[in-house]
Amino acid sequence: MEEVLSWAAEESRISPVRPPLPFACPLELHARYGSLDISTALGLTTIAQTGQTGVGVLHAPGLKAYAMLVTFQKTEREFSPSTMYADYPISRELFHWESQSSTSQASHTGQNIIKHQLRGYTILLFARDVKQRNGATVPFTYLGPADVERYESERPIKVVYRLRHPMPAEMFEMNRRGG
């Protein structure tokens, strides 16, 4: 058994790295998590209180953090026209993301997102290829913290984030535009 566990640890694509954050967080870089796991890790879900489900942005005001939950390959059957955001990797380090269609740059949320560093907010990115595979919900891969590189537009705000840790090469290749 020890030999098998040793081999599995050596072959694992996921390193037990926890990116440095300004708050305690048990999530490991490039590991896969369901939205409930993410919500719980950010203190938004407890035994006594269920968190939001089916949302693309989780706001943890107590931690001053936003978790962006992205599905790259969207279908009209699974997503409404108002949630067909253009979220995609530009490179392994750059990530294009669109805010909810009701978010303006001047709004409180818009300001927290585009000026996150000045306001002391942390942006955490989570992504998956598709919403469902073989009838089961696909978990999100934790891409870690990110910083705004640039932004433009209104409702939605189009943001390019710079990941502090490159996304897995396989994820980039499967989801890049034109690929």
Number of C-alpha atoms within 10 A of each C-alpha: 6 7 8 9 10 10 11 11 13 11 10 9 11 14 13 13 13 14 16 10 12 12 12 11 14 12 19 18 20 23 18 20 19 15 22 18 16 22 21 15 15 23 15 19 16 12 7 6 8 12 15 15 11 8 12 16 17 20 17 16 12 10 15 16 23 22 22 20 22 25 24 21 15 18 12 9 7 12 13 11 10 10 16 18 21 17 23 22 23 16 17 18 17 20 22 19 21 24 24 20 14 12 17 17 21 11 11 10 16 20 15 21 23 24 15 19 13 9 12 13 20 23 22 20 22 25 25 20 20 18 20 13 9 6 7 8 11 19 21 24 23 23 23 26 22 19 21 18 14 12 17 12 11 17 14 20 21 21 21 23 23 20 22 14 15 15 22 15 10 9 16 20 14 14 19 16 12 6 7
